[in-house]
Amino acid sequence: MGVVFLSYIGSFWMHYERWGYWFRRPDLLDAAKTIVKVDRLAMVETPVCKESKPCPFKVDTSVYLFEILDKHYYNDLYKRLPRYLQSVGRLPLSFDKDLKGVADLHSPMMQSPIIATPDEGYSNEYMRGIILIGETLSGEKRAFITASGTLLAEDYAPYYEAIFKLEADGQSVQYLEGQRFFYDTEIDETMLTYISFILLVVVFGCIPTTIVMTIYAFWSRRKSLT
């Protein structure tokens, strides 16, 4: 039982180290829920730019809001914000087709502490997700970004949520807080945790037990022959 318990704890620890959460993905960032008025909601992505400097987000008009909410949509991470807005009655009828007048949010996003460092040969520049522009109860402007990034390693991608304060001029941006976790692009992370649990039980339970029993049987046989 001790081996099983330690393997259980070990598998959850490995899960946290790998994915950034213990077992259940964290809920939508609480700071996003302070936005009580929705001004703009748009699906965005980072374009492929030839310049060395980061490129601003561009609106992706090829995706419709009702598609994101469809149960068959391929990435559930994009549904987190729309589902919350829907639950509180603040979901617009559709995505905005542009973000004219909104400050560049890609640069402050890339400078925030939640951005993960990719392995060699991979990049963290590309992101795709949803931008919400709105106001708090006190009338302060906020920008909330929920976005997934490209692979940081093989089958290993980041998901980010960050909220920014927008000054009255609409162009000054201040990072307030955020969160991130990682996900496997090929298989459910929970399944990997179960697999690691079984492997730990085998490695630290079955194999040592087999070795001890083999040694015990050998010495018992040798003793009986003497």
Backbone torsions as a table, in degrees:
resi	resn	phi	psi	omega
1	MET	NA	-34.8	178.7
2	GLY	-61.6	-42.0	179.7
3	VAL	-64.6	-42.2	180.0
4	VAL	-62.9	-44.5	-179.6
5	PHE	-63.1	-46.8	-179.8
6	LEU	-65.1	-36.4	177.9
7	SER	-67.0	-37.1	177.8
8	TYR	-62.9	-47.8	178.6
9	ILE	-64.4	-42.1	-179.2
10	GLY	-63.0	-38.6	-179.6
11	SER	-67.8	-36.6	177.9
12	PHE	-70.5	-36.9	177.4
13	TRP	-64.3	-43.7	177.7
14	MET	-62.6	-37.8	178.4
15	HIS	-62.3	-45.0	-179.2
16	TYR	-64.9	-44.1	-179.6
17	GLU	-63.0	-34.2	-176.9
18	ARG	-83.5	-44.8	-169.9
19	TRP	-106.5	-14.7	176.4
20	GLY	89.0	8.4	174.6
21	TYR	-150.8	161.3	-171.7
22	TRP	-74.2	-59.2	-178.8
23	PHE	-143.4	-44.5	-179.3
24	ARG	-104.9	132.9	179.5
25	ARG	-57.5	139.7	-179.3
26	PRO	-62.5	151.9	177.6
27	ASP	-68.7	170.3	176.8
28	LEU	-53.4	139.8	-178.7
29	LEU	-51.4	127.2	-176.5
30	ASP	-58.1	-34.2	-178.3
31	ALA	-61.2	-27.7	178.7
32	ALA	-66.6	-26.7	-177.1
33	LYS	-77.7	-5.6	175.6
34	THR	-80.3	-10.9	177.9
35	ILE	-81.4	112.2	-175.1
36	VAL	-104.2	-11.2	177.8
37	LYS	-129.4	124.5	-178.8
38	VAL	-96.6	117.7	177.0
39	ASP	-94.5	-44.6	-177.9
40	ARG	-139.7	144.6	175.1
41	LEU	-143.8	119.4	-174.4
42	ALA	-142.8	144.0	171.6
43	MET	-84.1	128.3	-175.6
44	VAL	-132.3	164.5	173.8
45	GLU	-152.7	162.9	176.0
46	THR	-90.3	121.9	179.6
47	PRO	-72.2	161.0	174.4
48	VAL	-79.5	113.3	-176.2
49	CYS	-111.8	146.7	178.6
50	LYS	-86.0	-20.8	179.6
51	GLU	-70.2	156.9	-179.9
52	SER	-76.5	-25.7	-178.7
53	LYS	-79.7	156.0	178.8
54	PRO	-60.1	149.6	-179.7
55	CYS	-103.5	146.3	179.0
56	PRO	-69.7	158.5	175.3
57	PHE	-61.5	147.4	170.9
58	LYS	-123.5	148.8	-178.8
59	VAL	-74.4	132.9	176.7
60	ASP	-97.3	102.3	-177.0
61	THR	-86.3	1.1	-178.2
62	SER	-83.6	-10.9	-178.1
63	VAL	-111.2	133.6	179.9
64	TYR	-103.9	151.8	-176.6
65	LEU	-60.7	-39.6	-178.5
66	PHE	-66.3	-26.7	177.3
67	GLU	-68.6	-40.4	179.6
68	ILE	-60.7	-40.3	-176.7
69	LEU	-78.0	-13.1	179.2
70	ASP	-64.1	137.0	-176.6
71	LYS	-64.0	-19.0	-178.9
72	HIS	-92.2	-0.9	179.9
73	TYR	-62.8	138.3	-165.7
74	TYR	-66.9	-27.5	-175.2
75	ASN	-121.8	107.2	-179.0
76	ASP	-66.8	-20.0	-178.1
77	LEU	-63.5	-31.8	179.2
78	TYR	-72.3	-13.8	-177.4
79	LYS	-86.7	-14.0	-173.1
80	ARG	-57.2	-52.1	-178.9
81	LEU	-69.5	-49.8	179.2
82	PRO	-58.5	-38.3	179.9
83	ARG	-65.5	-38.8	177.9
84	TYR	-65.1	-47.5	-180.0
85	LEU	-60.4	-36.7	177.7
86	GLN	-65.9	-39.4	-177.2
87	SER	-67.7	-26.7	-179.2
88	VAL	-104.9	7.7	175.8
89	GLY	74.5	27.4	-179.2
90	ARG	-117.7	12.7	-177.8
91	LEU	-79.2	123.2	176.5
92	PRO	-65.2	168.8	179.9
93	LEU	-73.9	-26.4	-177.5
94	SER	-157.3	168.3	174.1
95	PHE	-72.8	150.4	171.3
96	ASP	-71.6	149.2	-178.6
97	LYS	-92.7	-4.8	176.6
98	ASP	-158.2	166.4	176.6
99	LEU	-125.4	40.0	-179.4
100	LYS	-60.9	135.3	-179.8
101	GLY	88.2	-7.2	179.2
102	VAL	-92.3	136.4	-178.9
103	ALA	-63.0	157.0	174.4
104	ASP	-62.6	122.0	-179.5
105	LEU	-106.1	-12.4	-178.6
106	HIS	-67.9	-44.3	-179.2
107	SER	-61.4	-51.4	177.2
108	PRO	-63.8	-30.4	176.7
109	MET	-64.6	-45.1	-179.2
110	MET	-68.1	-24.1	179.3
111	GLN	-89.3	-5.0	-179.4
112	SER	-74.4	156.3	-176.6
113	PRO	-72.6	-7.8	-177.0
114	ILE	-86.2	-11.4	-178.2
115	ILE	-69.5	126.6	-176.6
116	ALA	-85.0	153.2	178.9
117	THR	-90.1	126.3	-178.5
118	PRO	-79.2	159.1	171.9
119	ASP	-70.6	165.9	179.4
120	GLU	-60.1	132.2	-179.7
121	GLY	94.0	-4.7	178.8
122	TYR	-118.0	166.6	-176.8
123	SER	-132.7	150.6	175.9
124	ASN	-111.9	13.9	-175.2
125	GLU	-75.3	-35.4	-174.3
126	TYR	-84.5	133.5	174.8
127	MET	-140.1	154.1	177.8
128	ARG	-143.9	133.1	-178.9
129	GLY	178.4	-148.6	-174.8
130	ILE	-126.5	137.1	174.8
131	ILE	-111.4	129.8	175.5
132	LEU	-114.0	125.1	174.4
133	ILE	-112.2	127.5	-178.3
134	GLY	-163.0	-165.9	-177.0
135	GLU	-129.4	148.8	174.3
136	THR	-83.1	177.2	-179.9
137	LEU	-61.2	-30.1	-179.9
138	SER	-86.4	0.8	176.8
139	GLY	91.3	6.5	178.7
140	GLU	-77.8	140.5	-179.8
141	LYS	-80.2	137.4	178.5
142	ARG	-134.8	150.0	171.2
143	ALA	-124.0	129.0	179.4
144	PHE	-119.9	130.0	-179.4
145	ILE	-116.5	128.8	171.2
146	THR	-123.6	116.5	-171.0
147	ALA	-151.0	148.6	171.8
148	SER	-105.4	151.1	-179.5
149	GLY	-108.7	176.6	176.1
150	THR	-77.7	175.9	-177.2
151	LEU	-59.4	132.7	172.7
152	LEU	-95.4	-19.1	175.9
153	ALA	-159.0	-178.0	-177.6
154	GLU	-62.9	122.3	178.9
155	ASP	57.5	27.8	-173.5
156	TYR	-133.5	109.3	-174.0
157	ALA	-127.6	153.7	-179.6
158	PRO	-97.2	155.6	171.5
159	TYR	-129.0	132.4	-174.9
160	TYR	-123.7	147.8	167.5
161	GLU	-136.1	128.5	-177.8
162	ALA	-146.2	144.8	178.2
163	ILE	-120.7	140.4	-176.7
164	PHE	-127.5	149.3	174.0
165	LYS	-92.6	131.2	177.1
166	LEU	-105.9	125.5	179.1
167	GLU	-72.9	171.0	-175.4
168	ALA	-58.9	-30.9	-179.3
169	ASP	-73.7	-10.6	178.1
170	GLY	78.6	-2.6	-176.1
171	GLN	-115.2	-21.3	178.8
172	SER	-87.5	128.4	-174.0
173	VAL	-123.1	135.1	178.4
174	GLN	-129.5	122.6	177.7
175	TYR	-69.1	132.4	179.9
176	LEU	-106.1	-57.2	178.4
177	GLU	-164.7	168.3	-179.6
178	GLY	-167.9	178.1	175.9
179	GLN	-149.6	161.5	177.8
180	ARG	-148.9	156.0	166.6
181	PHE	-151.5	175.6	-175.0
182	PHE	-122.2	159.8	179.4
183	TYR	-145.5	157.1	177.9
184	ASP	-90.9	132.1	-175.8
185	THR	-82.3	-6.5	-176.3
186	GLU	-115.5	-30.8	-173.8
187	ILE	-143.6	153.0	178.9
188	ASP	-65.2	134.1	-176.8
189	GLU	-63.6	-33.0	179.8
190	THR	-62.9	-38.3	177.4
191	MET	-62.0	-38.9	178.2
192	LEU	-64.8	-33.4	178.1
193	THR	-66.7	-42.1	177.4
194	TYR	-62.6	-40.2	179.3
195	ILE	-64.1	-43.7	179.2
196	SER	-64.8	-35.2	177.2
197	PHE	-61.7	-46.9	179.6
198	ILE	-62.4	-42.3	179.4
199	LEU	-63.3	-40.3	178.9
200	LEU	-65.8	-39.3	177.3
201	VAL	-62.4	-42.6	180.0
202	VAL	-65.2	-47.0	-175.7
203	VAL	-67.6	-46.2	-174.4
204	PHE	-96.7	-7.3	179.8
205	GLY	-115.2	-65.5	-174.0
206	CYS	-66.4	-46.6	-176.7
207	ILE	-64.4	-50.7	177.1
208	PRO	-59.9	-38.7	179.1
209	THR	-63.3	-42.2	178.6
210	THR	-62.6	-42.4	179.8
211	ILE	-63.5	-46.6	-179.4
212	VAL	-62.1	-43.5	-179.7
213	MET	-65.8	-35.7	178.5
214	THR	-66.7	-45.4	178.4
215	ILE	-62.9	-42.3	179.7
216	TYR	-62.3	-43.2	179.9
217	ALA	-64.8	-38.6	179.4
218	PHE	-63.3	-47.4	-178.5
219	TRP	-69.3	-34.8	178.4
220	SER	-65.4	-40.2	178.7
221	ARG	-68.1	-41.8	-179.6
222	ARG	-64.8	-38.8	-179.5
223	LYS	-67.5	-34.8	-179.1
224	SER	-72.0	-21.9	-179.8
225	LEU	-86.4	-14.1	-178.6
226	THR	-95.3	NA	NA
